[in-house]
Amino acid sequence: MELDAQTLRARDCYALLTSLIVPRPIAWVSTKDQAGHTNLAPFSYFSGLGSDPPMLTLAIAQRRDGSDKDTVRIARATGALCVNLVEEHDAARMNASSAELPPGESEIERLGIATTPCLAIEGVRVASARAALECRLIDVHRYGRTRAVNLLVAEVVHFFVDDGLLSASHAGAPPAAAADAIRPLSRLGDRWYARLGERLAMPRPGTTG
Ligand SMILES: Cc1cc2nc3c(=O)[nH]c(=O)nc-3n(C[C@H](O)[C@H](O)[C@H](O)COP(=O)(O)O)c2cc1C
């Protein structure tokens, strides 16, 4: 099948992109507004951007009425956001937190999700998440036609990683999550999600690892 993207409807492009760009990691983003209200929502148009400084991107569409989602509104106002790792054990709560609540109403409170204060930013992380990236918002760019998308660029200013997730380190090795310990949930198209399947090790050409 050949499809001319110029003539497809936006919802058809969405279905194609989200079923072909897979599996996608899920950023479970917690924010806290200036009045102290917390907010939590998942986003899978999410990627790492660079390491010096550590940066990531999130693409967050506007709502149908043209307003910004709470995550964008709060991150813009406070300059802070926390990306929580979503693993299998948090699947149901992550999905439940995607419900669109009125501004000021907290998914965290509604769902009774336990949180822990962030260390480097004003905000909270999800207590059950075994890793969290505390971020400062660097930039927001708006793209798109009918329903605009906000591209958020954020700098990671603090890493929380549960010790159980870390690989056995040897002297001089950088801390990293162990591939056999992490159980990420990833997003496919439509209502589908995936667990990690079989892993395979493949050292880069010219390296010994
Ligand atoms: C797994 C998953 C991934 C999602 N990814 C995105 C995304 O990348 N961009 C987006 O705009 N909405 C995405 N959504 C929808 C938002 O989570 C949803 O609109 C949410 O209500 C936004 O919350 P907020 O207004 O509190 O920021 C996703 C939903 C789910 C369940």
The ligand as an SDF file (V2000), in Angstrom:
LIG
                    3D

 31 33  0  0  0  0  0  0  0  0999 V2000
    0.7830    5.3480   27.1760 C   0  0  0  0  0  0  0  0  0  0  0  0
    0.3040    6.7240   26.8040 C   0  0  0  0  0  0  0  0  0  0  0  0
    1.1240    7.5630   26.0780 C   0  0  0  0  0  0  0  0  0  0  0  0
    0.6940    8.8560   25.7360 C   0  0  0  0  0  0  0  0  0  0  0  0
    1.5290    9.6420   25.0110 N   0  0  0  0  0  0  0  0  0  0  0  0
    1.1610   10.9080   24.7070 C   0  0  0  0  0  0  0  0  0  0  0  0
    2.0690   11.7590   23.9930 C   0  0  0  0  0  0  0  0  0  0  0  0
    3.1990   11.3840   23.6590 O   0  0  0  0  0  0  0  0  0  0  0  0
    1.6380   13.0210   23.7270 N   0  0  0  0  0  0  0  0  0  0  0  0
    0.4130   13.4820   24.1120 C   0  0  0  0  0  0  0  0  0  0  0  0
    0.1030   14.6410   23.8380 O   0  0  0  0  0  0  0  0  0  0  0  0
   -0.4500   12.7040   24.8200 N   0  0  0  0  0  0  0  0  0  0  0  0
   -0.0970   11.4360   25.1260 C   0  0  0  0  0  0  0  0  0  0  0  0
   -0.9470   10.6350   25.8650 N   0  0  0  0  0  0  0  0  0  0  0  0
   -2.2020   11.2200   26.3740 C   0  0  0  0  0  0  0  0  0  0  0  0
   -1.9790   12.0070   27.6790 C   0  0  0  0  0  0  0  0  0  0  0  0
   -1.4480   11.1440   28.6910 O   0  0  0  0  0  0  0  0  0  0  0  0
   -3.3150   12.5870   28.1600 C   0  0  0  0  0  0  0  0  0  0  0  0
   -3.7490   13.5520   27.2440 O   0  0  0  0  0  0  0  0  0  0  0  0
   -3.2620   13.1810   29.5690 C   0  0  0  0  0  0  0  0  0  0  0  0
   -4.5860   13.4190   30.0250 O   0  0  0  0  0  0  0  0  0  0  0  0
   -2.5150   14.5140   29.6320 C   0  0  0  0  0  0  0  0  0  0  0  0
   -2.5480   14.8940   30.9930 O   0  0  0  0  0  0  0  0  0  0  0  0
   -2.3000   16.3570   31.5370 P   0  0  0  0  0  0  0  0  0  0  0  0
   -3.3810   17.2710   30.9540 O   0  0  0  0  0  0  0  0  0  0  0  0
   -2.4040   16.1620   33.0150 O   0  0  0  0  0  0  0  0  0  0  0  0
   -0.9120   16.7950   31.1020 O   0  0  0  0  0  0  0  0  0  0  0  0
   -0.5830    9.3180   26.1560 C   0  0  0  0  0  0  0  0  0  0  0  0
   -1.4300    8.4630   26.8830 C   0  0  0  0  0  0  0  0  0  0  0  0
   -0.9990    7.1630   27.1820 C   0  0  0  0  0  0  0  0  0  0  0  0
   -1.9030    6.2470   27.9660 C   0  0  0  0  0  0  0  0  0  0  0  0
  1  2  1  0
  2  3  1  0
  2 30  2  0
  3  4  2  0
  4  5  1  0
  4 28  1  0
  5  6  2  0
  6  7  1  0
  6 13  1  0
  7  8  2  0
  7  9  1  0
  9 10  1  0
 10 11  2  0
 10 12  1  0
 12 13  2  0
 13 14  1  0
 14 15  1  0
 14 28  1  0
 15 16  1  0
 16 17  1  0
 16 18  1  0
 18 19  1  0
 18 20  1  0
 20 21  1  0
 20 22  1  0
 22 23  1  0
 23 24  1  0
 24 25  2  0
 24 26  1  0
 24 27  1  0
 28 29  2  0
 29 30  1  0
 30 31  1  0
M  END
$$$$
